[in-house]
Each structure stands twice: as C-alpha cells, then as structure tokens.
Amino acid sequence: MQQVPYVCGLAPAIDVISGKWKALLLWAIAEKPCRFGELKRAVPGITEKMLIQHLRELEADGIVHREVFHEIPPKVVYSATELGASLNKALEPLGAWGDAHITEISARRQRKASAISHGSESM
C-alpha cells in the first residue's frame, strides 16, 4: 500500500496519535517512565492487546522508547522520546481545552445518550 503524502502539518500529528488510547498513553508516559502494568492502570478500559499494539506503533513512530532490563524478573520500561515529549507538549493545550469544557461535553453526551435510549435522536 502506497503512503499518501501529508498535505499539512496536522495530518502527521493526528496520524501518530490516532486511536482511542495513544494520546492517553503518551500523556501517562510523559509524567515518568512507566512499566506495562502501570500504563494499563493509568489508562482504564484499555485491553492488554490494544496496549501492546499502541505501544508498538508509538515505538515504531519514534514517540516512545522501550527499554528492556535484563534482570530477574525481566523489566521493561516505556518512556517518551524527545519527539514524543515535543508531541506531548503540543497536546497540552488540547488537554487544557478538555479540562475547561469537560462538564459541558459530558452533559451533552449524557443528553444525547438519554435521547437515543428514549427513541428520539433530535436534540
């Protein structure tokens, strides 16, 4: 499959963090390097399969570094690369926007879910 060239700077950024969990994983790793179990606990609802898949993709994109410590028991730690830290910095305003509007967004989604469950999708 041939890669379509990016037409603007937003496209590669969205491409790298596309998926339900990637931005949340990056956010967690930016705080401090994390082990697999710590990441699983930091992102409630993520399955082990999706965690593995997203970490591999983030590593392949150069966003996350995976370090294996050869000890018993084996230890693997994930951390943000310089590229990942810069992406996380770019995500900070988006997180601030979410914090500022979380109540409104939650209320709208609650109303929509309620309308759907009552058979009316118009709001």
Backbone as a ProteinNet text record, in pm:
[ID]
protein_1_A
[PRIMARY]
MQQVPYVCGLAPAIDVISGKWKALLLWAIAEKPCRFGELKRAVPGITEKMLIQHLRELEADGIVHREVFHEIPPKVVYSATELGASLNKALEPLGAWGDAHITEISARRQRKASAISHGSESM
[TERTIARY]
84.2	0	88.4	60.1	141.3	95.7	192.1	164	121.4	9.6	-36.4	43	100.3	179.1	90.6	148.3	75.6	58.5	-58.4	-85.6	-72.1	-65.6	-45	16.5	66.6	134	44.2	-84.5	-177.1	-192	-183.9	-204.7	-106.4	25	113.9	95.6	63	39.8	-82	-190.2	-310.9	-283.5	-208.7	-173	-100.3	-7.5	72	-12.8	-108.5	-187.9	-326.9	-352	-483.9	-503	-624.8	-657.1	-706.5	-789.1	-855.3	-758.8	-647.6	-564.9	-429.3	-381	-242.7	-211	-295.8	-269.3	-267.1	-355.9	-359	-233.5	-184.7	-60.8	56.7	63.4	171	164	44.4	24.2	78.5	49.4	96.2	247.9	304.1	448.5	524.5	463.3	530.3	556.1	470.1	487.2	615.4	634.8	752.6	756.1	873.8	879.2	790.5	722.8	626	649	616.6	614.7	477.6	467.8	345.5	224.1	236	125.1	83.5	180.4	149.3	67.5	105.1	30.3	-110.9	-124.2	-257	-346.6	-290.6	-368.4	-394	-301	-314.4	-420	-452.2	-549.2	-662.5	-758.3	-867	-944.4	-974	-1053.6	-971.4	-841.6	-758.9	-733.5	-746.2	-717.7	-567.6	-521.9	-380.2	-339	-425.6	-397.3	-379	-469.6	-460.8	-340.5	-309.4	-193.6	-66	-52.3	64	69.9	-42	-46.7	-9.3	-70.2	-43.4	100.2	153.2	292.2	387.8	360.1	444.7	439.1	318.8	303.6	373.2	357.4	423.2	575.1	622	766.2	815.4	740.2	777.8	779.9	692.9	687	790.9	868	972.1	920.6	800.6	737.8	770.5	781.2	805.4	932.3	1008.3	1127.8	1096.4	1129.3	1109.3	1245.8	1266.3	1394.9	1374.7	1450.4	1442.3	1560.4	1530.7	1634.1	1646	1763.6	1785.3	1816	1710.4	1720.4	1609.1	1607.7	1503.2	1422.8	1291.4	1215.1	1247.9	1222.6	1250.5	1170.7	1229.8	1166.3	1173.8	1058.9	1051.9	991.2	1056.8	1010.8	990.5	878.7	845.1	860.8	922.1	939.6	920	894.7	877.7	1015.5	1027.4	1148.5	1143.4	1245.1	1243.6	1127.5	1107.7	996	862	851.7	729.9	703.6	809.9	794.6	746.9	797.4	753.5	607.6	566.5	426	337.3	381.7	303.6	288.3	393.6	387.8	282	275.4	174.9	33.6	19.6	-111.9	-160.7	-69.8	-109.1	-225.7	-226.9	-343.2	-473.2	-462.7	-581.7	-634.2	-542.9	-582.2	-644.6	-589.5	-645.2	-785.7	-804.2	-936.6	-1035.7	-992.9	-1079	-1114.9	-1016.4	-1043.5	-1144.5	-1129.3	-1217.3	-1360.1	-1378.1	-1510.7	-1565.9	-1502.3	-1541.3	-1686.2	-1730	-1866.7	-1968.3	-1946.2	-2038	-2041.9	-1925.9	-1919.4	-1988.6	-1960.9	-2023.8	-2175.5	-2223.5	-2367.9	-2431.7	-2367.9	-2422	-2425.8	-2322.2	-2319.2	-2423.3	-2443.1	-2544.5	-2683	-2709.3	-2840.4	-2861.2	-2758.4	-2769.9	-2796.5	-2723.6	-2743.3	-2884.3	-2932.9	-3067.6	-3172.2	-3150.6	-3244	-3247	-3132.3	-3125.5	-3196.4	-3174.1	-3237.6	-3388.4	-3436.7	-3580.7	-3640.7	-3559.4	-3610	-3613	-3552.3	-3550.8	-3408.1	-3357.6	-3220.7	-3212.2	-3323.7	-3317.1	-3295.9	-3215.9	-3187.2	-3221.8
-118.7	0	124.6	217.1	337.4	442.6	506.9	612.6	738.8	795.5	922.1	1034	1126.4	1234	1323.5	1370.9	1462.1	1596.5	1657.2	1785.8	1902.7	1872.9	1977.9	1916.3	2000.2	1953.1	1881.1	1909.3	1843.8	1695	1659.8	1521.1	1422.1	1446.6	1350.2	1343.6	1456.3	1456.5	1370.3	1388.7	1309	1162.1	1137.8	1001.2	929.6	998.5	938.5	909.1	995.3	974.1	917.3	876.9	821.4	692.3	667.8	554.5	607.6	529.8	574.2	600.2	528.8	529	596.1	621.9	665.9	796.9	895.6	1023.7	1005.3	920	895.3	822.3	729.7	660	757.4	841.3	939.6	1033.5	1073.3	1162.8	1097	967.4	894.8	880.4	846.2	824.9	956	1067.3	1196.2	1233.2	1185.9	1213.8	1150.9	1024.2	948.9	818.7	759.8	629.6	530	443.6	351.4	208.5	116.3	-24.2	-55.1	-170.6	-211.3	-206.3	-266.5	-270.2	-131.6	-42.9	94.9	164.5	139.9	200.3	143.3	14.4	-49	12.8	39.6	102	250.3	316.5	460.1	490.6	391.7	411.5	309.4	340.6	246.7	212.2	84.8	39.3	-15.4	11.6	-39.3	-188.2	-264.4	-407.1	-429.1	-543.3	-576.5	-577.7	-632.6	-639.7	-499.9	-407.7	-271.8	-196.9	-222	-158.2	-200.5	-330.2	-381.7	-320.4	-321	-269.4	-121.4	-41.5	102.4	133.7	61.1	84.8	51.3	-56.5	-93.5	14.2	65.2	168.4	298.6	336.3	457.2	441.7	322	294.9	302.5	242.9	245.3	388	474.4	613.8	701.5	643.2	719.4	806.2	779.6	859.6	803.5	671.4	601.1	517.4	514.5	429.6	313.2	193.3	71.9	23.2	18.5	-25.8	-154.5	-255.7	-385.6	-397.9	-428	-452.4	-603.5	-654.8	-799.5	-835.5	-858	-896.8	-995.7	-1049.7	-1145	-1084.1	-1065.5	-1088.9	-981.2	-1013	-915.3	-786.7	-677.2	-546.8	-470.3	-413.7	-330.9	-196.6	-89.4	45.1	123.9	195.4	279.2	425.1	502.9	645.8	722.4	851.7	937.5	971.8	964.5	1010.9	1163.9	1224.4	1369.7	1409.3	1329.1	1352.6	1337.5	1236.2	1213.8	1325.2	1373.3	1484.3	1610.1	1633.1	1751.8	1737.7	1615.9	1592.7	1612.6	1562.5	1578.4	1726.7	1803	1948.4	2012.2	1964.5	2016.6	1976.7	1864.6	1818.2	1891.4	1959.9	2028	2124.7	2210.4	2298.8	2221.3	2108.3	2026.2	1971.5	1928	1882.8	1994.3	2114	2229.2	2261.5	2252.2	2275.2	2172.4	2045.8	1940.5	1965.6	2005.5	2036.8	2150.9	2252.8	2368.8	2336.9	2235.6	2207.8	2069.9	2001.6	1864.6	1855	1950.5	1947.5	1961.1	2057.3	2079.9	1959.3	1905.9	1791.9	1670.4	1645.6	1532.3	1547	1667.2	1690.8	1669	1718	1699.9	1551.8	1479.9	1337.3	1260.6	1301	1238.4	1261.5	1386	1416.7	1336.8	1325.9	1251.4	1103.6	1046.2	905.2	883	978.4	968.8	977.2	1068.4	1084.1	958.1	898.6	776.8	662.2	650.8	541	558.6	681.2	706.5	712	677.6	667.5	795.9	901.1	1028.2	1078	1090.1	1137.3	1287.7	1355.8	1501.3	1567.9	1672.3	1742.3	1886.1
0	0	0	-87.2	-100.2	-0.4	66.1	162.2	88.8	127	69.5	136.5	58.8	120.4	207.3	315.6	403.9	335.5	352.9	289	386.5	516	615.5	740.6	829.2	949.5	1048.9	1043.1	1135.4	1103.5	976.3	933.5	997.1	996.2	1059.9	1211	1272.5	1417.1	1452	1377	1400.3	1368.4	1263.9	1225	1339.1	1402.1	1509.4	1633.1	1664.8	1786.5	1758	1631.8	1601.7	1680.8	1717.2	1802.2	1935.5	1998.4	2120.6	2235.8	2240	2360.1	2346.9	2226.5	2209.5	2281.5	2269.1	2335.2	2487.1	2539.3	2683.7	2729.8	2648.7	2682	2682.8	2582.1	2575.2	2695	2731.4	2845.5	2973.1	2991	3109.8	3109.8	2995.4	2985	3001.4	2964.7	2976.2	3122.1	3210.4	3353.2	3406.1	3371.3	3413.7	3335.6	3320.4	3253.4	3328.1	3252.6	3312.2	3264.7	3351.9	3314.4	3254.8	3190.2	3121.7	3215.7	3332.4	3428.1	3474.9	3490.9	3530.8	3423	3296.8	3186.3	3178.7	3201.5	3198.4	3305.4	3422.3	3530.6	3503.4	3435.5	3409	3303.1	3219.9	3111.5	3130.2	3217.1	3244.4	3117	3100.8	2987.3	2872.3	2869.2	2759.9	2782	2675.4	2686	2669.9	2715.3	2702.6	2555	2469.4	2325.8	2266.2	2299.3	2245.7	2303.5	2429.6	2491.2	2418.9	2394.9	2322.4	2182.4	2111.4	1974.1	1968.9	2056.4	2054.8	2095.7	2194.2	2233.5	2119.6	2048.4	1933.9	1824.9	1797.4	1695.6	1736.9	1863.2	1912.3	1909.9	1939.2	1933.3	1787.5	1696.1	1554.1	1498.8	1551.4	1506.7	1576.9	1668.5	1737.2	1849.8	1897.3	2002.7	2141.1	2147.4	2273.4	2260.9	2369.5	2377.2	2471.5	2427.1	2508.1	2552.4	2683.8	2737.6	2816.7	2778.3	2844.1	2939.4	3065.5	3165.6	3183.2	3158.3	3167.3	3311.7	3385.3	3525.1	3553.5	3671.6	3707.9	3821.5	3804.3	3681.5	3577.2	3449.6	3343.5	3365.6	3328.3	3346.8	3215.1	3173.6	3053.7	3094.6	3053.4	3087.1	2958.5	2952.9	2837.6	2878.3	2790.9	2817.5	2687.3	2702.9	2585.4	2529.2	2398.8	2331.9	2325.6	2271.3	2252.9	2160.6	2056.6	1964.6	2037.1	2122	2199.2	2298	2363.6	2458.7	2386.8	2265.2	2191.1	2146.8	2112.1	2076.5	2198.4	2312	2434.3	2469.2	2448.7	2472.8	2382.4	2257.8	2164.1	2206.5	2277.7	2322.4	2447.8	2518.4	2641.9	2623.8	2519.8	2501.8	2476.4	2409.7	2386.8	2520.3	2607.3	2740.5	2822.1	2811.4	2883.4	2832.1	2700.1	2642	2697.3	2702.5	2756.1	2901.2	2982	3122.9	3135.8	3051.5	3058.4	3016	2931.3	2874.9	2912	3006.1	3038.4	3087.5	3166.8	3219.1	3106.8	3018	2905.9	2811.7	2779.5	2688.5	2750.1	2878.2	2946	2948.9	2977.2	2982.2	2845.5	2739.4	2604.3	2566.3	2600	2566.6	2648.6	2771.3	2856.9	2797.4	2754.2	2693.7	2566	2484.5	2359.5	2387.9	2483.4	2519.4	2573	2651.2	2706.2	2594.6	2499.9	2387.8	2302.8	2279.7	2198.6	2270	2401.3	2474	2484.7	2467.2	2469.7	2329.4	2228.1	2092	2012.7	2062.3	1990	1980.3	1857.7	1839.7	1820.2	1802.6	1783.7	1917.6	1915	2040.2	2026.8
[MASK]
+++++++++++++++++++++++++++++++++++++++++++++++++++++++++++++++++++++++++++++++++++++++++++++++++++++++++++++++++++++++++++

